[in-house]
C-alpha cells in the first residue's frame, strides 16, 4: 500500500535555456470593424481635367451709339464729342478742343487752330487760341481775334479781328477792339482799343481807353473818357468824366460833370447841376483852375488859361448871366515874392455880346518890394477870363487862379 504524499519541497531556480526557433505563421483571421475617420489635414488638389467643348454662339446684340472722335494729322489731335443735334459741324481746327454737342449751323464749331469750346450750344470760335467756355449763341467771330475769351452768357459776340478781347458773361453784348473787356450786364457795346464796360444795360463805349462802370443808357465817345454810372449820360470829351447822375452831357476835354442835366461850358471845368429850366446846362455851377507862368513886361495884361497856354475857362454863350468869384495867387521862383488877390464880379452876354457889369478886387497880400501888380476880370475873344499885369516890374511869376461861376441862361 502506497504511503501518504510528503510535502512539496521549495522550487528550484529557473533554468536558462536558449529560445527555440519560431514556428510558422498561422492563417489570417477575419477583418475587424473599420475604425472612426481621423481628423488629419486635406491633401493637395489634383490636376485640372481637360476643357470641355465650346457651346453654340449666341445672337448679336444691338449696336451702341457712336462715340466721339480724335482727329488730327502730323501728331496733333482734336477732340470732338458725338453730335446730339441734327446739324453736324464743320471740321475743327488743328489742336482744338470742342465739347459742344448741339448746333444749328455747321459753322458753330471751334474752327480756329488751338481754340476751345467748352460746352453749351450754338457757340462759334473762329480765332486761334480763343476760348468760348459755354453759354448759348456766343461767338468769337473774327479769325484775327487771337487769344480772346467769352466766358458764358447768351448772344455775346467778339466781332473784330483784334487780339486779347474779353466778354465774361451777360446777355447780348458786342465787343470790338484790342484788349477790350465787357464784364457783364445786358446789351452793352464796346469798340476801340482798351475799352471797358463793367455792367449795366444799353451802355456804349466807343472811344479808345474809355470806361463805363455800370448804369443804363450811358454813352462814351471821348478818348480816355469815363462814366461811373447813372442813366442816359453822354461823354464826348477826351479824358473827361461823369461820375454819375442822370441826363448829363459832357463835351469839353478834361472836364467833369455830375448831378442832373449838367452841361459844362469849357475845358477842364468841374460842373454840377440839379436840373434845368428848359434846356440842359441852363442852370449850373462850375469851377475852373487857371494857371500860367509869365515873364512880365510892364503895363502888359496877360490872361490866365485853363491849360496854362491857350484854353480860356468859359466860352461865349448867348443870353447868359455869370456870378463870378476868383481867388488868385502868384509866386516867383524861390518863393521870394508873393501875391494873393480875390475878385468878385458879374458878367452878362446879351445877344452874343459879352460884357462885365461890375467887379471888385481885394488885395490879400503883396510883397513889400512889389506892390505894383494888378488883377482883373476881362473879356478875351468874347470869353470870360482873368488877367494879371505889373506897371513897372519884370518878374517871372507862376500864377494860379480858382474861378467859381454860377450861371443861368435865358
VEXDREN-2710 file (C-alpha; in Angstrom, 1 decimal):
% VEXDREN-2710
k/r/px/py/pz
1/UNK/0.0/0.0/0.0
2/UNK/1.2/3.4/-1.1
3/UNK/2.1/5.8/1.7
4/UNK/0.9/9.4/2.0
5/UNK/2.5/12.0/-0.1
6/UNK/5.1/14.1/1.5
7/UNK/5.2/18.0/1.5
8/UNK/6.3/19.8/-1.6
9/UNK/9.8/21.0/-1.5
10/UNK/10.8/24.5/-2.4
11/UNK/11.1/25.4/-6.1
12/UNK/14.4/25.4/-7.5
13/UNK/15.9/28.1/-9.6
14/UNK/14.7/28.6/-13.2
15/UNK/17.0/27.2/-15.7
16/UNK/18.2/29.3/-18.6
17/UNK/17.9/27.7/-21.9
18/UNK/18.1/29.0/-25.4
19/UNK/15.0/30.2/-27.2
20/UNK/13.7/27.8/-29.7
21/UNK/13.1/28.5/-33.4
22/UNK/9.9/30.5/-34.4
23/UNK/7.1/28.4/-35.7
24/UNK/5.3/29.0/-39.0
25/UNK/2.7/31.9/-39.2
26/UNK/-0.8/30.9/-38.8
27/UNK/-3.7/31.7/-41.1
28/UNK/-5.1/35.4/-41.2
29/UNK/-8.1/35.8/-39.1
30/UNK/-11.3/37.7/-40.2
31/UNK/-11.1/41.5/-40.7
32/UNK/-12.2/43.6/-37.7
33/UNK/-14.7/46.6/-37.9
34/UNK/-13.4/49.9/-39.5
35/UNK/-12.3/52.4/-37.0
36/UNK/-13.5/56.1/-36.9
37/UNK/-12.2/58.5/-39.6
38/UNK/-9.2/60.5/-38.4
39/UNK/-9.0/64.3/-38.3
40/UNK/-6.0/64.9/-40.5
41/UNK/-5.5/67.9/-42.9
42/UNK/-6.9/67.7/-46.5
43/UNK/-4.3/66.7/-49.0
44/UNK/-3.3/68.8/-52.1
45/UNK/-5.8/69.3/-55.1
46/UNK/-5.2/67.1/-58.0
47/UNK/-4.6/68.4/-61.6
48/UNK/-7.5/70.1/-63.6
49/UNK/-9.1/67.9/-66.1
50/UNK/-9.3/68.7/-69.9
51/UNK/-11.6/71.7/-71.1
52/UNK/-15.0/70.6/-72.4
53/UNK/-16.2/71.6/-75.9
54/UNK/-17.4/75.3/-76.6
55/UNK/-21.1/76.0/-76.6
56/UNK/-23.0/77.5/-79.5
57/UNK/-22.6/81.3/-80.2
58/UNK/-25.5/83.5/-79.0
59/UNK/-27.3/86.1/-81.2
60/UNK/-25.6/89.6/-81.9
61/UNK/-26.8/92.4/-79.7
62/UNK/-28.0/95.9/-80.9
63/UNK/-25.2/98.3/-81.9
64/UNK/-24.4/101.0/-79.3
65/UNK/-24.3/104.8/-80.1
66/UNK/-21.3/106.2/-82.0
67/UNK/-18.8/107.8/-79.7
68/UNK/-16.7/110.9/-80.2
69/UNK/-13.6/111.0/-82.3
70/UNK/-10.0/112.1/-82.1
71/UNK/-9.0/113.6/-85.4
72/UNK/-5.7/115.1/-86.5
73/UNK/-2.6/114.9/-88.6
74/UNK/1.1/115.2/-88.1
75/UNK/0.9/114.1/-84.5
76/UNK/-1.8/116.6/-83.5
77/UNK/-5.2/115.6/-82.1
78/UNK/-8.5/117.4/-81.9
79/UNK/-11.2/116.4/-79.5
80/UNK/-14.8/116.2/-80.8
81/UNK/-17.7/114.6/-78.9
82/UNK/-20.7/112.9/-80.5
83/UNK/-23.1/115.3/-82.2
84/UNK/-26.5/115.5/-80.4
85/UNK/-28.2/117.8/-82.9
86/UNK/-29.5/117.5/-86.4
87/UNK/-26.7/119.7/-87.8
88/UNK/-23.2/118.2/-88.0
89/UNK/-20.4/120.7/-87.5
90/UNK/-17.6/121.7/-89.9
91/UNK/-14.1/120.4/-89.4
92/UNK/-12.4/121.6/-86.3
93/UNK/-9.1/123.4/-86.4
94/UNK/-5.9/121.7/-85.5
95/UNK/-5.2/121.2/-81.8
96/UNK/-8.7/122.2/-80.9
97/UNK/-10.9/121.0/-78.0
98/UNK/-14.6/121.2/-78.9
99/UNK/-17.0/119.8/-76.3
100/UNK/-20.1/121.4/-77.8
101/UNK/-22.7/118.8/-78.9
102/UNK/-25.6/120.9/-80.2
103/UNK/-25.6/123.4/-83.0
104/UNK/-28.0/124.9/-85.6
105/UNK/-25.3/125.8/-88.1
106/UNK/-22.3/123.9/-89.4
107/UNK/-20.0/126.9/-88.6
108/UNK/-20.8/126.7/-84.9
109/UNK/-17.6/124.8/-84.0
110/UNK/-14.1/125.6/-82.8
111/UNK/-12.5/126.1/-86.2
112/UNK/-9.6/128.3/-85.1
113/UNK/-6.4/126.3/-84.5
114/UNK/-5.6/125.8/-80.8
115/UNK/-9.1/127.0/-79.9
116/UNK/-11.6/125.8/-77.4
117/UNK/-15.4/125.5/-77.0
118/UNK/-16.0/124.1/-73.5
119/UNK/-19.7/123.3/-73.9
120/UNK/-23.1/125.0/-74.3
121/UNK/-25.0/125.2/-77.5
122/UNK/-24.7/127.2/-80.8
123/UNK/-21.4/128.7/-79.9
124/UNK/-18.7/129.7/-82.5
125/UNK/-15.0/130.1/-82.1
126/UNK/-13.1/131.1/-85.3
127/UNK/-9.9/132.5/-83.9
128/UNK/-6.6/130.8/-83.0
129/UNK/-6.0/130.4/-79.3
130/UNK/-9.5/131.7/-78.5
131/UNK/-11.8/130.3/-75.8
132/UNK/-15.6/130.1/-75.5
133/UNK/-16.3/128.3/-72.3
134/UNK/-20.0/127.8/-72.6
135/UNK/-23.4/129.5/-72.8
136/UNK/-25.6/129.8/-75.9
137/UNK/-25.0/131.5/-79.2
138/UNK/-21.8/133.2/-78.1
139/UNK/-19.1/133.8/-80.7
140/UNK/-15.6/134.9/-81.4
141/UNK/-16.5/135.6/-85.0
142/UNK/-13.3/137.2/-86.3
143/UNK/-10.4/135.0/-87.4
144/UNK/-7.8/137.5/-86.2
145/UNK/-9.1/138.0/-82.6
146/UNK/-6.3/135.8/-81.2
147/UNK/-6.2/134.9/-77.5
148/UNK/-9.8/136.3/-77.0
149/UNK/-12.3/134.9/-74.4
150/UNK/-16.0/134.6/-73.9
151/UNK/-16.9/133.1/-70.6
152/UNK/-20.6/132.4/-71.0
153/UNK/-24.0/134.0/-71.1
154/UNK/-26.0/134.3/-74.3
155/UNK/-25.8/136.1/-77.6
156/UNK/-22.4/137.7/-76.9
157/UNK/-20.1/138.4/-79.8
158/UNK/-16.5/139.5/-80.3
159/UNK/-16.7/141.0/-83.8
160/UNK/-13.3/142.5/-84.7
161/UNK/-10.0/140.9/-85.6
162/UNK/-8.2/142.5/-82.6
163/UNK/-6.3/140.4/-80.1
164/UNK/-7.0/139.9/-76.4
165/UNK/-10.7/140.8/-76.1
166/UNK/-12.8/139.5/-73.2
167/UNK/-16.5/139.1/-72.6
168/UNK/-17.1/137.4/-69.2
169/UNK/-20.8/136.9/-69.4
170/UNK/-24.2/138.5/-69.6
171/UNK/-26.6/138.9/-72.5
172/UNK/-26.3/140.4/-76.0
173/UNK/-23.0/142.2/-75.8
174/UNK/-20.9/143.2/-78.7
175/UNK/-17.1/144.0/-78.4
176/UNK/-14.5/145.2/-80.9
177/UNK/-11.1/146.5/-80.0
178/UNK/-7.8/145.1/-78.8
179/UNK/-7.6/144.5/-75.0
180/UNK/-11.3/145.5/-74.6
181/UNK/-13.5/144.0/-71.9
182/UNK/-17.2/143.7/-71.1
183/UNK/-17.7/142.1/-67.7
184/UNK/-21.5/141.6/-67.7
185/UNK/-24.9/143.1/-67.9
186/UNK/-27.3/143.4/-70.8
187/UNK/-26.9/144.7/-74.4
188/UNK/-23.7/146.7/-73.8
189/UNK/-21.4/147.6/-76.8
190/UNK/-17.7/148.3/-76.7
191/UNK/-15.4/149.4/-79.5
192/UNK/-12.0/150.9/-79.6
193/UNK/-8.8/149.6/-78.0
194/UNK/-8.7/149.2/-74.2
195/UNK/-12.4/149.9/-73.7
196/UNK/-14.0/148.6/-70.5
197/UNK/-17.7/148.2/-69.6
198/UNK/-18.3/146.7/-66.2
199/UNK/-22.0/146.0/-66.4
200/UNK/-25.4/147.7/-66.6
201/UNK/-27.6/147.8/-69.6
202/UNK/-27.6/149.5/-73.0
203/UNK/-24.3/151.2/-72.4
204/UNK/-21.9/152.1/-75.3
205/UNK/-18.3/153.0/-75.1
206/UNK/-16.6/153.7/-78.4
207/UNK/-13.7/156.0/-77.5
208/UNK/-10.3/154.3/-77.1
209/UNK/-9.4/153.7/-73.5
210/UNK/-12.9/154.6/-72.5
211/UNK/-14.7/153.2/-69.4
212/UNK/-18.3/152.8/-68.3
213/UNK/-18.6/151.1/-65.0
214/UNK/-22.3/150.5/-64.9
215/UNK/-25.7/152.2/-65.2
216/UNK/-28.1/152.3/-68.2
217/UNK/-28.2/154.1/-71.5
218/UNK/-24.8/155.8/-71.0
219/UNK/-22.6/156.7/-74.0
220/UNK/-18.9/157.4/-74.0
221/UNK/-17.2/158.6/-77.3
222/UNK/-14.2/160.5/-75.9
223/UNK/-10.7/159.1/-75.8
224/UNK/-10.0/158.0/-72.2
225/UNK/-13.4/159.1/-71.2
226/UNK/-15.1/157.8/-68.0
227/UNK/-18.7/157.3/-66.9
228/UNK/-19.2/155.8/-63.5
229/UNK/-22.9/155.0/-63.6
230/UNK/-26.2/156.7/-63.6
231/UNK/-28.5/156.8/-66.6
232/UNK/-28.6/158.5/-70.1
233/UNK/-25.3/160.3/-69.6
234/UNK/-23.2/161.2/-72.6
235/UNK/-19.4/162.0/-72.6
236/UNK/-17.7/163.2/-75.7
237/UNK/-14.7/164.9/-74.0
238/UNK/-11.2/163.4/-74.2
239/UNK/-10.1/162.3/-70.7
240/UNK/-13.2/163.7/-69.3
241/UNK/-15.6/162.1/-66.8
242/UNK/-19.1/161.8/-65.5
243/UNK/-19.1/160.0/-62.1
244/UNK/-22.8/159.5/-62.2
245/UNK/-26.2/161.2/-62.3
246/UNK/-28.9/161.5/-64.9
247/UNK/-29.0/163.1/-68.4
248/UNK/-25.7/164.9/-68.1
249/UNK/-23.8/165.8/-71.3
250/UNK/-20.1/166.5/-71.4
251/UNK/-18.2/167.6/-74.5
252/UNK/-15.2/169.5/-73.1
253/UNK/-11.8/167.8/-72.7
254/UNK/-10.5/167.1/-69.2
255/UNK/-13.8/168.3/-67.7
256/UNK/-16.1/166.6/-65.2
257/UNK/-19.8/166.9/-64.5
258/UNK/-22.4/165.2/-62.3
259/UNK/-25.9/165.6/-60.9
260/UNK/-29.0/166.2/-63.0
261/UNK/-28.9/167.7/-66.6
262/UNK/-25.5/169.3/-66.3
263/UNK/-23.5/170.5/-69.3
264/UNK/-20.1/172.1/-68.7
265/UNK/-19.2/175.0/-70.8
266/UNK/-15.4/174.7/-71.1
267/UNK/-12.1/172.9/-71.0
268/UNK/-11.2/171.2/-67.7
269/UNK/-14.2/172.6/-65.8
270/UNK/-15.9/170.9/-62.8
271/UNK/-19.7/171.2/-63.3
272/UNK/-22.7/170.4/-61.2
273/UNK/-26.4/170.8/-61.7
274/UNK/-29.6/169.8/-60.0
275/UNK/-31.9/170.2/-63.0
276/UNK/-32.8/172.6/-65.8
277/UNK/-35.3/175.3/-66.6
278/UNK/-35.8/174.4/-70.2
279/UNK/-32.5/173.2/-71.7
280/UNK/-29.7/171.1/-70.3
281/UNK/-27.0/173.2/-68.7
282/UNK/-29.0/176.4/-68.3
283/UNK/-28.7/176.4/-64.5
284/UNK/-25.2/175.2/-63.4
285/UNK/-22.2/175.9/-61.2
286/UNK/-18.7/175.4/-62.4
287/UNK/-15.2/175.6/-61.0
288/UNK/-12.1/176.2/-63.1
289/UNK/-8.4/176.1/-62.2
290/UNK/-6.4/178.6/-64.3
291/UNK/-2.6/178.9/-64.5
292/UNK/0.2/180.5/-66.4
293/UNK/3.9/181.2/-65.9
294/UNK/4.5/184.7/-67.1
295/UNK/7.7/186.7/-67.8
296/UNK/6.2/190.1/-67.2
297/UNK/6.6/193.1/-69.4
298/UNK/5.5/196.3/-67.7
299/UNK/2.0/197.6/-68.4
300/UNK/1.0/194.4/-70.3
301/UNK/-2.1/192.4/-69.4
302/UNK/-1.7/188.6/-69.5
303/UNK/-4.7/186.1/-69.5
304/UNK/-4.5/183.0/-67.3
305/UNK/-5.6/179.8/-69.1
306/UNK/-7.1/176.5/-68.1
307/UNK/-4.2/174.6/-69.6
308/UNK/-1.5/177.1/-68.9
309/UNK/-1.1/178.2/-72.5
310/UNK/-4.3/178.8/-74.6
311/UNK/-7.6/177.5/-73.2
312/UNK/-9.9/180.1/-71.7
313/UNK/-12.3/178.9/-69.0
314/UNK/-15.7/180.0/-70.1
315/UNK/-16.8/180.3/-73.8
316/UNK/-19.1/182.9/-75.2
317/UNK/-22.7/181.7/-74.5
318/UNK/-25.6/183.8/-75.7
319/UNK/-28.0/185.3/-73.2
320/UNK/-26.2/184.1/-70.1
321/UNK/-25.5/185.7/-66.7
322/UNK/-22.5/184.8/-64.6
323/UNK/-21.8/185.5/-60.9
324/UNK/-18.0/185.0/-60.6
325/UNK/-15.7/184.6/-57.6
326/UNK/-12.0/184.3/-58.2
327/UNK/-9.0/183.5/-55.9
328/UNK/-5.6/184.3/-57.3
329/UNK/-2.1/183.6/-56.0
330/UNK/1.3/184.4/-57.6
331/UNK/4.8/183.2/-56.7
332/UNK/8.3/183.8/-58.1
333/UNK/10.9/181.1/-58.3
334/UNK/12.4/180.5/-54.9
335/UNK/9.3/182.0/-53.3
336/UNK/11.0/185.3/-52.7
337/UNK/8.0/187.3/-53.9
338/UNK/4.3/186.5/-53.3
339/UNK/0.9/187.9/-54.2
340/UNK/-2.7/187.0/-53.3
341/UNK/-6.0/188.6/-54.5
342/UNK/-9.7/187.9/-54.9
343/UNK/-12.2/189.2/-57.4
344/UNK/-16.0/189.3/-57.4
345/UNK/-17.9/190.2/-60.5
346/UNK/-21.0/189.9/-62.7
347/UNK/-20.7/189.2/-66.4
348/UNK/-23.5/189.0/-68.9
349/UNK/-24.0/188.0/-72.5
350/UNK/-26.8/189.8/-74.4
351/UNK/-27.5/188.6/-77.9
352/UNK/-23.9/187.4/-78.4
353/UNK/-22.1/190.3/-76.8
354/UNK/-20.3/189.6/-73.5
355/UNK/-19.6/192.5/-71.1
356/UNK/-18.7/192.9/-67.4
357/UNK/-21.4/194.5/-65.4
358/UNK/-19.3/195.0/-62.2
359/UNK/-16.2/193.8/-60.5
360/UNK/-14.3/194.4/-57.3
361/UNK/-10.8/193.4/-56.3
362/UNK/-9.4/192.7/-52.8
363/UNK/-5.7/192.7/-52.1
364/UNK/-4.9/189.9/-49.7
365/UNK/-1.2/190.1/-49.8
366/UNK/1.6/191.8/-51.8
367/UNK/5.4/191.6/-51.3
368/UNK/6.5/194.9/-49.9
369/UNK/9.0/195.4/-52.7
370/UNK/6.5/194.6/-55.4
371/UNK/3.2/196.4/-54.8
372/UNK/2.8/197.3/-58.5
373/UNK/0.7/194.3/-59.6
374/UNK/-2.9/194.3/-60.6
375/UNK/-5.6/191.7/-61.5
376/UNK/-9.0/191.9/-63.2
377/UNK/-11.9/190.1/-64.9
378/UNK/-11.6/190.5/-68.6
379/UNK/-13.3/189.6/-71.8
380/UNK/-10.8/187.9/-74.1
381/UNK/-12.0/186.9/-77.6
382/UNK/-15.6/187.0/-76.4
383/UNK/-14.9/184.7/-73.5
384/UNK/-14.7/185.4/-69.8
385/UNK/-11.1/185.4/-68.4
386/UNK/-8.7/186.5/-65.7
387/UNK/-5.8/188.8/-66.4
388/UNK/-2.7/190.0/-64.4
389/UNK/-0.1/192.7/-65.0
390/UNK/2.6/194.8/-63.4
391/UNK/3.0/198.5/-64.0
392/UNK/6.8/198.6/-63.6
393/UNK/8.4/195.3/-62.9
394/UNK/9.8/192.4/-65.0
395/UNK/9.4/189.4/-62.7
396/UNK/8.8/185.8/-63.8
397/UNK/5.7/184.7/-61.9
398/UNK/3.7/181.5/-61.7
399/UNK/0.1/182.5/-61.4
400/UNK/-2.8/180.1/-60.3
401/UNK/-6.5/181.1/-60.0
402/UNK/-9.6/179.3/-58.9
403/UNK/-12.7/180.6/-60.6
404/UNK/-16.1/179.7/-59.4
405/UNK/-19.1/180.5/-61.6
406/UNK/-22.8/180.3/-61.1
407/UNK/-24.6/180.8/-64.4
408/UNK/-28.1/181.0/-65.7
409/UNK/-29.2/181.0/-69.3
410/UNK/-32.1/182.9/-70.8
END
